[in-house]
């Protein structure tokens, strides 16, 4: 459910096991279980993906096709995916260890929540996705890369940037979903190698079950969120992020839960 809502799925997968006394599932489980949500995205947006993919392939061999939106959108998604891929590989050790600290996660929940609220307030929200430019595609890709830090939220960072750049809520949200496909599927497939090892607390069985459940729930959340943002603001998510981040920092600071989420 939290993969698409701008409240950080990786933060919830790190925080909530602490509340129930469970082991931290680890970075590998977090990445692999999100394959389910991205398969849901592919099914939900298959027409958009087919249209963009076909237009991009046509543009490789046809000059007139390069004037069409689908050709540009294909390249925008490719270019926008590069920052998170490069930084993800370079910072893999930090992502798997130091970044998975509840002091970091709680702080990022609050900071990105406030930035989302600011973007909601100052953004003009008038640009349709058809007005996306190369500069904006790079900026949205850079925003998505910030989600390598748990607590930031991939969708939250991308949507915040989209709103700040003046895009409509629905346009920013829809593009955030499409932009996440290469990054999330790539990360999940790459982390499959770590499931049998010590980094994953649960093993193959629970990981498969979690992935299937994430697919079913994710498919339902996509539809609801797109309906929601067409009529409502992101303010409730801002409030939730700040509240959860503050609660996390208070519980860590008072010793109720520990900051480290390393698997013991």
Secondary structure, DSSP 8 states (H G I E B T S, - for coil): -TTTTTT-HHHHHHHHHHHHT----HHHHHHHHHHHHHHHHHHHTHHHHHHHHHHHHHHHH-TGGGGSHHHHHHHHHHHHHHHHHHHHHHTHHHHHTTTSBHHHHHHHHHHHHHHHHHHHHH----B-GGG--HHHHHHHHHHHHGGGSTTS-HHHHHHHHHHHTTB-HHHHHHHHHHHHHHHHHHHHHHHGGGTTSTT-SSHHHHHHHHHHHHHHHHHHHHHHHHHHHTTS-SHHHHHHHHHHHHHHHHHHHTTSS-SB----
